[in-house]
Amino acid sequence: MSYVYVCPVQASELISSSIVSLHPDDNGEKALSLMDDLRVSHLPVVRNKFYLGLISENEILEWVSTDELIEKHLPNLMAPHALGSQHLFDIIEILEVNSLTVVPVLDKNKKYLGAISNRKLLYTIAKSSAVQSMGGVFVLEINQNDYSMSEIARIIEDSNAKILSSYITSVPNSTKMELTIKVNKTEIDGIISDFERFEYKIMASYQESGSQEDMMQRYESLMRYLNP
């Protein structure tokens, strides 16, 4: 599982105004048409503001006929969701674990508030200062029992650098983990040498090149893609 450290954002602040819900009386054809228009593969099913489940494009295509009503298939629907107070990290996990394109959001009384699209999540992450800021990136392989973020931060700060963002990736069937770190320096050879001196294994490193103007052009291209 991976977590990107960005500005604190709650689920209720990320609801996508473009994502509409379906009603049990809608049929598969309507659902597929809406999914195609919205460029998603899932839509929530809601009745009287109560969330009944999430229907997917693949499920509908397995029906005997796409003219069938969603009502008939309600017992088969999964119901992943986030509460409005949950953090961005939780939403990313729900989306990743369930392979979703939207995450329904409920209030504390389990009433439906709206849904968050994977594009909105990507847009939010892309807007974070950690992503926009220039810097270098490197990946450490660490034994899970040896992981100490305070020690890692100390090594980086001793090189007069600061951590902009980080995330952890578990290695399947292994006691090792991979830690990806972005720092606020584009020249990171010295930092990498320091980690090697402390016997850390460097899996990869990336140093940004080009001007700030080039970086902003790429960022603006991403924003146009996310918000056509």
C-alpha distance (Angstrom), angle and dihedral (degrees) to the residues before:
residue distance angle dihedral
M1 . . .
S2 3.80 . .
Y3 3.77 130.9 .
V4 3.79 125.9 -167.7
Y5 3.79 115.6 -154.0
V6 3.79 108.2 -133.5
C7 3.77 136.6 139.7
P8 3.83 114.4 -47.6
V9 3.80 109.5 -94.0
Q10 3.80 128.5 170.9
A11 3.79 124.4 -143.8
S12 3.80 92.9 -113.7
E13 3.82 89.4 60.9
L14 3.80 93.2 53.4
I15 3.81 101.5 53.7
S16 3.81 110.6 136.5
S17 3.79 111.7 -129.6
S18 3.81 91.1 -154.4
I19 3.82 96.1 59.3
V20 3.79 110.3 94.2
S21 3.79 127.9 -169.2
L22 3.78 129.9 -124.1
H23 3.82 127.9 -128.8
P24 3.83 123.0 -136.2
D25 3.82 88.0 -115.4
D26 3.81 91.0 61.9
N27 3.77 117.8 97.5
G28 3.78 131.4 -132.2
E29 3.80 93.7 -100.7
K30 3.79 92.1 59.3
A31 3.80 91.0 46.6
L32 3.80 92.8 50.8
S33 3.80 91.6 47.3
L34 3.81 92.1 51.9
M35 3.80 92.2 46.5
D36 3.79 89.9 52.1
D37 3.81 92.1 49.4
L38 3.81 93.0 47.2
R39 3.81 94.7 41.3
V40 3.81 94.0 -126.1
S41 3.80 133.9 118.5
H42 3.81 97.8 -145.8
L43 3.81 137.0 49.9
P44 3.82 131.3 -177.4
V45 3.78 120.5 -115.0
V46 3.82 112.6 -139.2
R47 3.81 135.2 178.1
N48 3.80 122.4 -175.5
K49 3.81 90.1 -13.7
F50 3.81 91.8 -55.8
Y51 3.78 117.5 123.0
L52 3.81 111.5 -127.7
G53 3.79 101.2 177.0
L54 3.76 146.8 -66.8
I55 3.78 121.0 -80.6
S56 3.79 122.8 -157.2
E57 3.77 134.6 -152.6
N58 3.81 90.9 -121.7
E59 3.81 91.8 54.6
I60 3.79 92.9 52.3
L61 3.80 92.6 48.4
E62 3.81 88.9 56.6
W63 3.83 92.9 57.0
V64 3.78 119.4 105.7
S65 3.81 87.2 -116.0
T66 3.80 131.5 6.5
D67 3.82 86.8 -140.2
E68 3.81 89.4 73.7
L69 3.80 118.0 111.4
I70 3.78 120.1 -108.3
E71 3.82 88.1 -127.8
K72 3.80 89.4 73.8
H73 3.79 91.9 58.0
L74 3.82 101.2 41.9
P75 3.84 94.2 109.1
N76 3.81 89.7 59.8
L77 3.80 97.1 52.0
M78 3.78 121.5 108.1
A79 3.81 115.7 -138.3
P80 3.82 111.6 -149.8
H81 3.80 113.5 163.0
A82 3.79 145.8 152.2
L83 3.79 127.9 -129.0
G84 3.78 116.6 -120.4
S85 3.81 90.9 -113.4
Q86 3.80 95.6 53.4
H87 3.78 120.1 112.3
L88 3.78 128.8 -112.8
F89 3.81 89.7 -105.3
D90 3.81 91.2 59.9
I91 3.81 91.3 49.6
I92 3.79 91.9 51.5
E93 3.81 89.7 51.3
I94 3.82 93.2 49.2
L95 3.80 90.7 49.1
E96 3.81 93.8 46.8
V97 3.80 98.8 43.2
N98 3.81 92.6 49.3
S99 3.84 97.0 36.0
L100 3.81 91.6 -125.6
T101 3.78 134.5 165.8
V102 3.82 93.2 -159.0
V103 3.81 133.3 28.6
P104 3.84 117.4 -152.1
V105 3.82 115.5 -135.4
L106 3.82 123.4 -145.7
D107 3.80 133.2 -173.2
K108 3.81 123.8 -124.1
N109 3.82 89.4 -85.5
K110 3.82 89.4 54.4
K111 3.80 93.4 -110.5
Y112 3.78 117.1 146.5
L113 3.81 115.9 -100.7
G114 3.78 101.2 171.2
A115 3.78 139.5 -79.8
I116 3.80 138.2 -84.1
S117 3.79 119.3 -136.9
N118 3.79 122.7 -143.5
R119 3.81 86.9 -121.2
K120 3.82 90.4 58.2
L121 3.80 89.9 51.7
L122 3.79 91.3 50.3
Y123 3.81 90.0 47.2
T124 3.82 91.2 52.1
I125 3.79 92.4 49.4
A126 3.80 91.2 46.2
K127 3.82 90.3 54.1
S128 3.80 93.2 54.4
S129 3.79 117.5 110.7
A130 3.80 90.0 -124.3
V131 3.80 91.2 63.0
Q132 3.80 96.5 41.1
S133 3.80 95.6 46.7
M134 3.79 120.4 92.8
G135 3.78 115.4 -112.8
G136 3.78 149.4 119.0
V137 3.79 128.4 -88.5
F138 3.80 130.6 -149.5
V139 3.80 136.1 172.3
L140 3.82 124.9 -137.4
E141 3.80 125.9 -163.0
I142 3.81 109.5 -145.3
N143 3.79 136.7 174.3
Q144 3.78 106.8 -113.3
N145 3.81 91.6 -125.8
D146 3.80 91.2 52.8
Y147 3.80 96.4 51.6
S148 3.80 113.1 125.3
M149 3.79 117.5 162.0
S150 3.80 91.1 -171.9
E151 3.80 91.2 58.9
I152 3.80 92.2 45.4
A153 3.81 90.9 49.6
R154 3.81 90.6 49.3
I155 3.83 92.2 53.9
I156 3.82 90.4 50.0
E157 3.80 94.4 45.5
D158 3.82 90.8 48.5
S159 3.83 84.8 62.4
N160 3.82 89.4 55.2
A161 3.81 92.3 -107.8
K162 3.79 134.3 117.3
I163 3.79 133.1 -145.4
L164 3.81 113.0 -108.3
S165 3.80 96.9 -180.0
S166 3.78 141.5 -17.6
Y167 3.76 141.1 -175.7
I168 3.77 137.0 -171.1
T169 3.80 125.3 -135.5
S170 3.79 120.0 -166.7
V171 3.79 116.3 -135.6
P172 3.84 108.8 -132.3
N173 3.82 115.4 -114.8
S174 3.79 91.6 1.7
T175 3.80 140.8 101.3
K176 3.79 88.8 -134.7
M177 3.79 130.0 92.5
E178 3.78 134.9 -166.9
L179 3.80 120.2 -128.9
T180 3.81 116.9 -162.4
I181 3.80 114.5 -161.8
K182 3.79 132.1 -173.8
V183 3.80 116.8 -160.8
N184 3.79 132.2 -170.3
K185 3.82 94.3 -110.9
T186 3.80 124.7 82.7
E187 3.81 92.8 -159.1
I188 3.79 103.6 67.1
D189 3.82 103.4 157.1
G190 3.80 90.0 105.5
I191 3.80 92.3 50.8
I192 3.80 91.3 48.9
S193 3.82 90.3 50.1
D194 3.81 89.7 52.4
F195 3.80 91.9 52.8
E196 3.80 91.4 47.6
R197 3.82 88.6 51.0
F198 3.82 87.9 57.4
E199 3.84 88.3 49.3
Y200 3.79 97.0 -108.1
K201 3.79 114.9 152.9
I202 3.82 112.9 -123.7
M203 3.82 110.2 -149.5
A204 3.83 97.1 -178.6
S205 3.79 142.9 -22.5
Y206 3.79 134.7 -156.3
Q207 3.78 126.0 -165.4
E208 3.78 117.3 -166.0
S209 3.78 116.8 -125.4
G210 3.77 133.1 -174.6
S211 3.75 130.4 52.2
Q212 3.77 129.6 -53.8
E213 3.80 86.2 -111.6
D214 3.83 90.4 60.5
M215 3.79 90.0 49.5
M216 3.79 92.1 51.2
Q217 3.81 91.2 48.6
R218 3.81 90.2 55.0
Y219 3.80 90.5 46.3
E220 3.81 92.3 50.3
S221 3.82 90.0 49.2
L222 3.79 89.0 54.9
M223 3.81 91.4 49.6
R224 3.81 91.0 51.5
Y225 3.81 89.9 51.0
L226 3.80 92.2 50.2
N227 3.81 93.3 45.4
P228 3.83 107.8 35.1
